[in-house]
């Protein structure tokens, strides 16, 4: 019997694979890559939510994650964070006037 769970339920089990992917990105020059960033990238860009998968499907998705998808994820998060920072600064400056 094959076990099917949501991807989030497999996270602890696939941590060694996530670590391996982060280390692969380090070797490719992306020294800041973390297992958590890889996981979040998969959640947002590959799985888009909490689909149910078998463990071999989750592992395959991790191994197939490419740098283009990862960099796209980082870029979008940088824009989101910049927008948040700009909003906070705008509100802070309004309160200081």
Order of alpha helices (4+ residues) and beta strands (2+ residues): beta-alpha-alpha-alpha-beta-alpha-alpha
